[in-house]
């Protein structure tokens, strides 16, 4: 039995649950991961990713040396043929750097000074020539709070732009906008562990067992040991259906009619909480007038959910003493994602199931620090703490904190993630800095995304692997994964927890916040400004600077979260944290009801494209796959699959494991089929982790007009048989392959 040199306690780098990990280190190498049983988040439980998905840290394809294109070193013009940047040949035993040099337009290994000078020179050149509107940055939901705070600070303080965003735009933007409109806050109102206090809870748009496995364990415990009744509302027969009192299998994109029909029942049968509505809300009368058409029969016609089931679910939720709603991206990733989330919020307001323990509105956040990156101001409309950038009082606070002249920060709302790339053209965005994101996997309609990437004049990628987006970069800056850095993550519960380095960075890789500070200093020197502080001695100093202005984090120190995290808001150094929000009031004052209309998905099925495609995750993988697919987890789920209902498969002459081609109006992918009753008739499902069969080649780039989130969860596709020889080779795709 191996005895570790040390055991380092840290936080999981995968989903938003924020499980506590113990990294067992021997000879500067993690060989085992366990979890403390006294963890308030996961109580010693870990999913397969948390338990085994750490070995990507040591993958030979990890980038550990700065890279610059040869044409930059030689002072030549950037080549016109940008598509060559995406042509990749298997490495065949070469080192990653040699592989990239020979196959990606002559990357050249260099030192940090050279790489950062090229970045600073080109960003400065473009900023001086074209101004703030030409500059944009993608922050990272996998990076720490401290990393993200500094990155948005650099772009706002130095380049005076609010073109700052990250992947929340692509996952829960609809939820964020809806919650802001209705309550004035955008995070979970309660904690996931409070599910054991629920009498009734709704799970909708969330395959919790695969997306948030530890929360799913708590949900099952609530049902089996505490007698809670679970209602699952989802197009797919997810595992939680086996534990549910009811399953409402709605058609993708019909959330608003189903939830509004539930509200219709609650109002017609006078199951509303009149006291809560009178004391805590506004807009009720206008709202109930909008419900007239949303009868259960009307919802059944649109959604396929039986009217009597809608009535039963509404009564269960409304008459419970404590009820809660948990939702995922099946709610938000629609062209009407904001309306879908507002429909859930209306239900909570009608019944008063908010503001108490064991109740609440709880969007389950997808990435380990997507909540924290949002808190840190990595959005185009908000400074840290969700302070609007177009508010003079807010801007003045950050001008003072960053030593910027009065009026110096931009009051202009920035571009969102989806808008940044669509504005990549002459007169628009010319320079993009990407920290840890991968738009060439995460954006919808990837063929169009590729065109936008080619239009950028200068691109910087700061990451741990060369991914599909980094292949378009001019400079690559090697960063560190979670196991080589200190800082904090904020989980889906709003719990701020420590992240600790298990060992030193590999090779020349550097911690993200140190890269940013080094670059910011060079930029200020070139622009002859001396404003914000960049000489931090440790990440806690960064968090304290942010917390001096953002009162949610004011009382959070590394000492206070050394063993157990704190749930913000934590406004003072002696405040215990706030697990339950809205106990007395909402940040906006009164909660606001919103009348809604039904807006269909942008692409309905047709004779040419008879299926609706929905996308999501599988248990073994995570997002764009750059971590899990460079891990032992790739052996557990090594290839892309499309789920199809047996009735559909029989009609189309398709058998289990057959290769098939899935096409939409935007692209096609070839992959194997899994014939399963997990998906409904007329609906197919593809996970979005596989570059060789990227689901987002198919998805629709139609946007929610309020949240600017794409419609990932519903587009029309056709499925037909393919040949075995047509299946793609994952080893021929950038950054894929086993040890």
N, C-alpha and C positions, 0 to 999 in steps of 0.2 A: 504494500500500500504506500503510495507516494505521500510524503509529509510536506506540506507547503512551507515555503519560506515565510509567507505572510498571507493573511486573508484580508482583502480590501472590500469594504462595504460601499456599494454604489447603487445607481438606479438603472433599470433596464433601458436599452436604447431603442426599443421597438414601439409598441402601441401606447396609447395614452393612459393605460392603467397605472403605469409608474411603479411596477413591482420592485421591491428591494432585492438586490443581488449581493451575494458574497463571492468574490472572485478569488479562487485559490491559485496562488502564484508560486511557481517553482522555477528557478533559474531564469527569471524575467520572462516567463511564459505562463499564461493562464491555462491550466489543465482541467479545471472543474469549476462548475458554478452551482452554488446552493442558495438557499434563501433563509433568513431568520424567521423562526416561527412566531416571534413577537411583532412582526411587521404589521402595522395597522392596515396596510393596503392589501397584501396578498397572503398573510398568515402562513408563510412557508411554501405556498403553492407557486408553481411556475408552469408556463406553457412550454411547448417544444422549442419555441424561438428563444425564450429567456434561458432555458436550461442548456440548450445545445448550440444556439446560433451565434456564438462569440468567435468562432474560429476564422471568420473573414478577416479579423485583425491581422492574421499571419499569412494571408493568401499571397502567393508570389506575384500576383498581378496588382497588388496594392501599389499605389504611386507614392514614392518616398523621396523623389528628387524633382526640383523645379524644372519645367520644360518651356522652351521658347521655340517658335517656328524659325526655321533657318532663314526665311526671307526677311524676318525682322533683324536678325543678326547681321545680314548682308546689306541691309538698307534698301531692299527691293520692294516693289509694289506687291500687295497681296494678290495671289493668283485668282483669276476670275472663276475658274471651275471649282466652286465650293463643294460640289457633290463628291469629289475625290476624298474629301475629309471623312466621308462615311464608309469608304471602301476598306474592308478589313480582311486580312488573311490570318489563319491560325498561327500562333507564335512558334510552334514546332520546337519548343525547348529554348528559344531565345529568351533573353531577359526582356522584361516589359519595355524598357527604354529602347532596346535595339528593335524590338517588334514595332514600336510606334515610329521610330525613325524611318524604318524601311517601308512602312505601310501607310502612314498618315502624313503625307506631305512634309517629311523631313523635320520631325521634332528633334530638338537638340537639348541634351541635358546641360544645365547651367547652375550657377550659384544663386543664392537668394538676392544678393545685391543686384545682379544683372536682371533677374526676372522682375523684381519689384520696380526697378528703374524703368524698364520697358512699360510696365503697367502705369506707373505714375506719369511718364512722359506722354503716353498716348491718351490717357484720360484727361490730362491737363490740356493737351492740344485740342481735343474735341470740345472740351468745356469752354475754352477761350474762344474758339471759332463759332460754336453753335449755341452756347448757353445751357442753362439748367434743363430745358426741355429735352435736350439730346441725351441726357444721362438717366440710367435706370439700374436698379439692383434687385435681385431676388435673394431674400434672406432664407433661412433654413430651419424647418421645424424639427430637424434632428440635432441641431447645434444647441448650445446652452443658452440660457437667458443672457448671460454676459456677452457671448459672441454676438447674438442678435441685436442687443441694445447698441453695441458699438458700431455695427454695420449700418443700421439706420441712422445713427448719430453722424457717422462720417458723410453719408450722402446728404443729409439735411443741413448739417453745419458747414460743410465745405462746398458742396455743389448746389446747395440751396434748392433742392428738388424734393418733392414728395412722391416721386416715381419709385416707390418702395412697396414691395409686396412679397408674399410667400404662398405656400401651398394651401393655406386656409381658404384662399380664393377658389380652390379646386375641390374642396371637401365640404366645409361647413359654412361657407359664406352666406348661404340662404338662411341658416339658423342664426348666425351672428346678426345679420341685418334685421331679421324678424324679432329677435329678443331685444335688440336695441330699440326698435320702434315701439314694442309693447311694454317693456319693463325699464329700459334705460341701462340694462346690463346685457352681457353676451355670453356668459359662462354658465355651466351647470348650476342650478339653484341649490342642489343638495349633493351629497356624496353617494357614490355607487354602493358603498357598504350599507347605506340606509335601506336598501331594498328588502332586507330581512324584517324591517318594520312595516312594510307595505301589506295592506289587506288585498289590494288589487293593483296590478301594474301592467302597463301596455308596453310592448316591445315592437317597434315598427321601423322598417327601413334599416334594420341592423341584424346581420348574421352574427350575433354576439359570440357564439361558441367559437367561431373562427377568427373574428376581428378583435374581440376583447375576452379571451377565454377565461380569465380569472373573474371578471365580472359575471360571466355566464355561470360559473360555479356558485357564486353568491345568489344568483337568481334561482338556480335549481335548489339551493338550500332553503331559500325563502318559501318555495313551493312544498318541498318534501318535509321539512322540519318545522316550518312555522305556519303552514296552512294558507299561504298566500295564493291568490288566483291570478294566473298570467294570461293575458290576451296577446297573441301574436298577430300582427297585421303586416303581411309580407307576400309578395308574389311567389316566393319560393318556399318549399317545405323544409325550412331550416331545422336543425336538430332541436331547438327549443320547442318546436311544435309538439314533440313527444311529452313535454312537461306542462303544456298549456291547457287551460280550461277551454279556450276557444282559439281557432285559427281562422282569420279572415283573409283568404287568398285573392287580394285585389289585383287588377291589371296594373302593370307599371304606369305611373303617371296619373293615377286616379285618386291620389291621397285626399285632395280637397273635397270631392264629393262624399267620400266615406266619412271623414272626420266631421264635415259640416252636417251630414245626415245624423251622426251621433249627437251633435249639438242640437239639431232639430228635435230629436226625441227627448233630450234632457229638458228643453224649453217647453215642448208641448205637454209633457207629463209632469211639469213643475217639479223637477228634480234639482233645480238650481239652488245655489247658496245665496239667498237674497241679502243676507247681512254682509257677506263678503263683497258682493257686487256693489251694494250701496256705499260701503265704507272705503273700498279699496280700488274701485275701477271707474272708468268713464267710457262713453260710447256704447252702452248696452242697448239702448232703444234702437239706434241705427243698425246695430248688429242683428238684433232679432228680426227686424224687417227684412234683412237680406237672406234669412233662412227659409223663407216660405217655399221656395222651389226645391230646397234640398231635402225632399222627403226620402225615406229609406228606399222606396220604390224607384225614385229617380236615380239614386246612387247605385242601386242594383243594376239598373239598365246600363250604366256607364262602366261600373267597376267589376261586375260579375259577382259581387258579394251578396248573398241572400239578404233581403230586407229584414227578415226576422233575426238574423244573426247580428245585424247592425243594431237593432233595438236591444237585443240581449246584452251586447257589449257595452252600449251606452248606459244601460241600467246598472250593470256591474260596476262600472267606473264611477258613476255619479253617486251611488248609494254607499260606497265604501267609506269607512271612517278615514283611512289614509290610503291614498292612491297616488301613483306617480307615472310619468311617461319617460321612456328611454328611447332615443332614436339615433339613427345613423345616417349615412349618406344617401340611403334610399329615399329620404325626405328632401334633402337639400340639393342633390345633384340633378336638378331638373330646371327647365326654363321657367318654371313657376315654383322654384324651391322656397323662395321667401313666403309665398302664399301657403305652401304645404306646412311650413313651420308655424305660421300664424294660426292655421287651423287647429294645431295642437295647443297652442297657447290659449286660444279661445276656450277650449275644453277645460283647461285648468282654471281659468278665470270664472267660468260658469259655475264650477263646483267648489271653488275655494281650495282646491288641492294644490296649494302652493303657500310657502311661507311657514311651513311646519315641518318638523322631522318626519321622515317617512312619506313625504309627498314630493312634488316638484316637477320641474321641466329640466330634463337632463340629456342634452346632446352628448353622445359619447365620442370624444375626440380621437382621431385616427392615429396621429403620430406622437412620439414620446414627448415632444415639446411644442406641438402646434399651439397649445394654450399659452405657453410661455412666450413664444415668438409673437403672438398677437398682443399679449400684455406688454411686451417690450416696444410696441409701436411699429412693428414690421408690416404696416398696412398703409395704403395711400391716403387714407382719410384721418388717421389718428396718430398722435404722439403716444409715448408710453402712458398706460393708464386710460386709454380710450378717450383722450382729450382731442377734440376736433382740431385739425390743423388750420381751419378757416376761422377760428375764434381768436381774436386778438389777445384776450386774457391768457388763454392757454399758451399761445406762441410766446408771449412775454415771459412766462415762467421758464420755458426752455431756453430762450435767449439769455436769460440771466444765468441759468445753470451752465450753459455752454460758452459764456463770455462772448456773446454775439451782440452786435450793435442793435439798438431798438429798431424793430421793423425789418431786421435782416433776414429772418426766416420766411420762407414762402408761405403765403396764405392760400395758395392755389391747390385744390385737390389734385392728387397725383393719379397716374394711370394704374389700373389693376394689372395683375399677372397676364390675364388674357388680352388686355389692351396693349401692354408693353410690346409684345411681339407683333401684334397686328399694326403697330405704329413704327415698325422697324423699316424705315425707308428714308430717302432724302427729305430733309425738312422735319423728320420725326426723330425717333430714337436711333442714335448712331453708336452708342457704347453701352454694353450690358455687362454687368458683373454678376456672376452666378455663384453663390455659396451653397453647395450641398444639394441643390435642386437639379432636376433632370427634365426640362420641358419637352425634350424629344421622346419621352415616355409618358409624361403626365398630362400634356395638353391634348385636347380633342383634335380630331382631323389632322393627324400627324403629317400627312403629305403637304398640307397647307403650312403647318408649323415649320417644316423643313425649308420652305420658300422664305419664310420670315427670317429664319436663322441665317440664311445665305445673304440677306440684305443688311445684316449688321456690319458696321465698319470695323468695330473692335470688340472682341469678346474675351472675358477672363473667366476661367473656371477654377474654383477653389474647392477641392474635394479629396476623397480618399482613394477613389478609383477613377480611371478614365471611362466615363460613361458615354451614352449616345449623344449627349449635348456637349460634353467636353471635347468630342471629336471635331467640333466646329470652332474651338477656341484658338486664340492667338498665343495666349500664355496660360500655362497650367501651374497652379500653386498647390503643392501637396499638404493636406491638413491631417489632423489626427482623429481617430474614432473615439468613442466614449471612454474606452479603457486607457487612453493616454492623455486625459485632460481632467482638470478640476473645474467645478462650476455648479450650476443648479439647473434642474428641469422642473417645470410646473405641469402636473398631470391633469387628467380630465376632471378630477375633483377640486381643482384649484390648489392642490397641495404642492408646496415648493419643497424640493428635496435635494440633497447633496449628490453630486457626481464627483467621483474621486479617481485619480489615475492609478492604475495597477502597476504600471512601469513606464519608463521613458519612451518618447516617440521613436518609431522605427526610422532608420536612415536620417534624412534631413527634414522629415516631416515636422511641421510646426503647429502649435495650437492656434485655432482660428483667431482668438482675440489678439494674440501677439502679432499675427500676420496683419490684421486690420490696423493695429496701432502703428506698426512699422510703415505701412503704406500711407496712412493718414499723415504721419509726420513728413514724409517725402512730398505729398501733395501740398501741404501747407507751405513747405519751403518753396516749391515751384510757383505757387500762386501768391507768395509773399503775404500770407495771412498768419495770424497766430491767435487762434480763438480757443477752441475746446482743448481740454486736457487729454493727452494721449500717453502719458508716462505712468501707467499703473504698475504697481508692484505685484498685485495678485488679483484674481477675479472677484474676491469679496469687495475690494475697493470699488470695482465697477458696479456691482449690485447696490452698494450703499449710495453711490451717486444717483442712480436711477430712483432708488427709494426715497431720496430726499425730496423728490418732486411728486412721484407717484405714491399717493398715500396708501394704496392697497398693499404695498411692499415696505412701508416705512419701518415696521416693527420686525422685519425679518433680518436676522444676522446669521452668519455661519455657525456661531456658538449655539444659537437657539435651535437650529435644525441639525445639529451634529448627529443626533441619534434618530429623531423622528421629525418629519417635516411639519410645516405649519400651513394651514389652509387660509389663504387670503380671502377677504381683506384682513390685514394685520396692521392697524393704523398707528400703534404705539409699541414701544419696546417691552411693555408688560402685558400686551393684549394676547389672549390665548388662541386667536384665530376664529374663523367664522364658517363652520361646516354648513350651516343652513342660512341662506339668504332670504331677504324680503319678509322677515318675521313681523315687521311693523309697517314698512312702507317700501315702495319701489324707488330706485334712483331717479326716475322721471316724475315721481310723485304718485300719481294713480296709474295703475295698469290700464292699458288701452285696448279695448276690443277693436277688431278690424273686420268689417264686412268683406266678403270674398266672393269672387266669381270662379266658375270652373273654366280653366284654360287647358285644352288638350295638349298632349305632347306634340312637338313640332313635326314629327314624322309618324303617321299612323300606318299600320300594315296595309299592304296593297297586293294585287296579284303578282307584281314583279318582285316585291319584297314582303313576303307574308308573315315573317316573324318579327317580334320585338326583341332586340338584344338588350340585356342589362349586364353590367360589369361589377366587379368587386374583387375581394381578396379570398385566398385560401389560407388555411391554418399554417401551413409550412412556410409560406412566403410573405413578403412585405413590400408593398408599393412597387417601385421600379425594379426591384430585385437586385440592386447593386450590392447589398449586404448578404441576403439569404442565398442568392444564387452563386455567391462565392464562398459558400459555407457547406458543411456536411448536410444541411437541410435540403440542398438541391438533389441529393440522392433520394430523399424521401418523396419528392414531387418534382421529377426532372423535366417534364415537358408540358407544354400548353395543352389545355383540353377545353372543349365546348360541351356544356351540359344540354341535353335535349330530351324532351319527354318521350316515353315509349310510343305513344300514339302518333306523334309527329314523325318519329323515326320510321315507323312501319309504313306510313303513307309515302315517305320519300325513299323507301328502299335502303335505309341506312341501318347498319348493325353496330353494336357496341365495339369500340376501338377502331372503327373505320376511319381512314383519313377523309376529311371533308374540307370544302372551300366555303368560307363565310364571306359574303360580299355585302357592301352597302353602297350608297351613292358616292362614297368618298374613297373607298379602297377595298382591299380583300386580304384575308389571312388564310393559311392552310394549317390545319391542326387535327388532332384526333378527337373523336366524339366519345363522350360518356353518356350512354342512354340511361336515364334515371328519372324516377318520379319526384326527385327533389325540385325539379322545375315544372312549371305549369304548362299546359297545352298552349302552344303559340308563343312561348317565351324561351329564349336560349340565353345561356350565361357563359361569359368568358372572363377569367381572371386577368388582371392587367399587369402581371409581373413579368411577362415573357416577351423580350425584345424580338425574338424570331417569329412571333405571332402576336404582335402588339395590338391589343384590343382597341387602342385609341387611333389606329388607322381607320377604324370603322365609325367611331362615335361622332355625334353631331356637335358642331361648334356653336349652335344656337345658345344664346345667353339669357339668363334671368335678367330682366331690365333693371332690377334694383340691386341685386347682389353681384351681378356680372359673373355668375357661376355657370359653367357649361352643362348641357344636358347629357351627362355621361350615362344616366340610368335608363334611357329609352331611345332607341333608334331602330329604323326598319332595316331588316337584313334578309337575305336569301341564303339557304344552306343546300349544297348539292355535293354528291360524292366526288372525291379526288383520287389521284393515284398515290400509291405508297412512295413513289419516287419524287412526288411533288412536295413531300414534307420537308421543312427547312432544317438545316443543320445548325443546332444552337452553338456549336464550337466555331462556326464561321461568323458569328455575330459579335460585335465589339463587347469586350469585357465579360464574355461568358466562357464557361469551361470549368473543369474540375481540377483538383490538385494534380 
